Amino acid sequence: MKYKDLGCPSVSVQIGDTYVEKTLLDLGANVNLLPYSIYKKLGLGELKATTMTLSLADRSIQGPRGIVEHVLV
C-alpha cells in the first residue's frame, strides 16, 4: 500500500490575542523567521537594521527587513 504525501506539517497557534493558521514549526532552526504581517500584529517593538542574508531552500538569497532581539518564546 502506498500512502499519499501529506506535504509540510503545519499547526495553528495563538500568541496573546493573535491567531495564526498554518504555521510551520522547526524546533531545530538556528534562526527564527516571522512574516512581517505577524510581526506588526504582535507589536514586538522596533526592528533593528541588519546586514544578514538568508539562503533559502530554492537557493535564492534574501535579506530580512530587520531583527528583533530578546523575544520570549
Beta strands, then each sheet from edge to edge (+ up, - down):
strand 1: 11-15
strand 2: 18-23
strand 3: 54-55
strand 4: 61-62
sheet 1: 1+ 2-
sheet 2: 3+ 4-
end
